Amino acid sequence: MLEVDGISKAFGGVQASNNVSLSVPEGKITSLIGPNGAGKTTLFALITGFHKPDAGRVTLLGEDITGLPPEVIAQKGMVRTFQIVQPFAGQTVRENIAVGAHLRIRSRAEALAKAEAVAEQVGLGDRLDMDAASLTVAGRKRLEVARALATQPKLILFDEVLAGLNPSEIRDVIPVIKSVRESGVTILLIEHVMQAVMSLSEYTWVLNQGTLIAEGVPSDVVNDPQVVEAYLGKGMAERIAKQGARNA
């Protein structure tokens, strides 16, 4: 569905993305992981048109979309969420979700009806008439999912939709993400919560300092020495390897 081929981007002297390639299959949940500052969100911005790459190509459903504006890419079926959720102040949950629905629906009444249906899907059906700014962090995360889903996408890029949630809230939101996939939407997610990566993702890529260092099934990738070193540092990785050798 989505092909990223050799994407590179530098900001000044910092190489934020370095020849990154990945292929997202239709109908799956896949993930992009890596330590803080690895370049994950920058890659999402390059894929979805918020930044233009210095080199490389992005293809969606066989069409080259490299460097197109975000609104054009959204019309073609790919949208993203953001780490920091900012509801439209002074508007209800219903009205916030309807903003996304208006990408494809002109009628205000139809957009509001679409918003209601999406709110039910993500667990906000009982909060439709609340001021969106009064939602909890967990509620705002659901709202961000809802606004993206209301655009009727083929592919959603979720950027840390579980960040800032407690374990109970994470357990509640994971089925929501699964329901999005079950409704026919392909998902690529950035996530630091490994519980979610292990339970949701069927394939993962690991980014560190703008470069892909590993990929594969999550249960295998998390034991990759390069991945352990990227997250925990070289000394800790060596100690873990020695402990594993002693226990073998």
N, C-alpha and C positions, 0 to 999 in steps of 0.2 A: 504493500500500500504506500508506504513512505520510504524513499531511498535518499540517504544522505551520503554524498560521495566526495570525500576529500575536502571537507569544509575547514577553512582556516580564517582566523580573524585576529588582528593585533590592535591593541589600543596603546599608542605610543610605543614604548619598548616592551610592553607586556604581551606575550602570545597567549591570548585567551582561549583560542581553539587552534589545534595544530593537526591538520590533515585528518579530521575525524570522519569516519564512514560507519554507517549502520543501516540496517534494513528492518523496518517494522512490518510484520505480517498482518494481514487483515484479520479482524475478529479475535485478536489476542490482547492480553495485558502484558506489556513489557516494561522494563524499568531502566533508569539511568541512575547510578549511584556513584558516590565518591566523597572524599572529605570536603570540608568547607573550603571554598575558594578554588575548587577543582575546575570550574568553568561550566557547570551544568546549566545554570540559568542562562548564561550567555549563549550556549548552544541552542536552547529553546528559542531565544530571541532571534537567532540567526535562521532557524528553521521556519519560524512564523512571521518573518518579515519586519521585526522591530529593529534589527540591525542588518546591514548588507555585508555578506562575506567578502573577504579579500580574494578568496579562491574557492573553488569547489562548486558543487551543484546540489540542489534539493529538488526531488521529483515526487509529486503526489499523484497517485493513480495514473502514472505514466506521463504526466505533464510536468514540464520544467517550470517551477514556480520561484526559482532563485531570485531574490531581491524584490519580489512583488510586495506591494504594501499589505499590511496586516488585514485590512478590510477586504481586499481582493482575495487573499488566501482564505479568509473566513467564508467568503461566498463559495469558494471551491470545496469547502467541507472540512477545513482544519482550524481549530481554535485552541487557545491555551488559557490556563488560569494563572494567577499570580500568587507569590508567597504572602504578600501583605494584602489582605482583603480590605477594600475600601468601598463600602456600600454608598449609594447615592443618598446623601443626607436629606432628610425631610420627605423621603419617599417610603412607601410601604414595601414589605417583602415582595408582594405581588407586582408592584410597579417596577422594582429593581429587576426582577426576572423578566418582565415584559420587555425591558430594554434589549435583552438578548434575542427575544422572539421577533422583534422588529427587523432583524436582519433579513428575514424571509416573509414576514407577515406585515402588510400595510395597515390593515384594519386594527384600530385600537381595541375593539371588543374582542376580536379573535386573538390578538396578542395577549390580552389579559386572561383569556380562557386557556391559552397555551401555558401561560405562567402558572395557573392554578394546577394544571395537570402535572407539570414538571415539579412543582412544590410538593405535591403528594408523593411523587417518586423518590424524592431525596429526604423526606421526613420533615418538611416544613409546612405541611398542609394546615396545621393548627395555628400557624403564625403568619398567615397571609396578610393580615391587616395590621400587623405590628410595624412600627417604624423600624426599618432595617438597621439603623444605627444602634438600636437598643438590643440587638442580638448578642448572645455570648460568643466567645471565640469559636466554639464548636458550631453554633448556628451560622456564623459568618462563613465558615468553611463550606457548610452545606449550601449556602447562598451562592458562593463562588462556583460550585459545581453546577448548581441550577442555572445560573446565567449562561454558562458555557453550553449546557445541555439544551437550553431553549433555542439556541441558534440552529438546531437540527444538524449537528455535525456528523461527519463520517469518522473523524479522528479527533480525540481530545488529548492535549498534552497537559497533564496535571503537575503543577509545580508545588510540591510539599503540601498537599491538602491536609495532611495529618499533623503538620508541625504545630506545636503549642497545645496539643490535646493530651489529656490524661489517658491512662490505659483503658479505662472504661469507655471514654468517648471514642478512642481509636477502634475498639471492638465494635462499637455501634456504627461507625462510618464505613468500615470495611465492606459490609454487605451492600451499602449504597453504591460503592465503586463497582462491586460485582454486578449489581443490577444495571448499571450503565452499560457494561460490556454485554450483558445478556439482552439488552434492548437493541443490540446491533452496532454499537459504537466501539471502535478500536481505541485502545488506551496506551499511551506511553507516559510513564510517571517518573518524576524525580522524587526520591524519598530517602530520608535518613532513618526512618523507623524500620528497622530490619524485620521486626515481626510482620509488618505489612508487606515488605518485599518478599519474604518467604511464603506468605500465605496467598498473595495476589499474583505475583509476577511469574510468568512462564519462561522468561529469558531476560537476562540483564547485561548491561554494558557498564564498565567501571571507568570513570574518567578521573585523571589526576593531573593537575597542572596543565589542563587543556588537551591532554593526550589520552587516548584510550589505552588502558594497560591490561584489560582482561574482558572476557565476555563468556557467556554460557548460562547454564542452569544455575539459579541463585545458590542452591545448596553446595554446588561445586565452587562457584566463584568466591564465596566468603572464606574458603579455606586456601585460596591461592596466595602464595607467599608475597607476591607483589601487592596484592590487595591489603593483606594484613599490615604490611609495612607502610602503605599509604595512609592507612587509618591510625595505626598505633606507633609508627616510627620503627626504624631499623633495629634498635636494641630490643624492643619488645617482640618484634617478629622473630628475631634470632632465639630469644628465650623460649617462645612458644614452640619453635621448631625443635629445639633441644629437648624440651619436655615431651613432645610427641615422639621423638626418637627413643627416649628412655622408656616410654610407656608401650612402645610397639613390641 
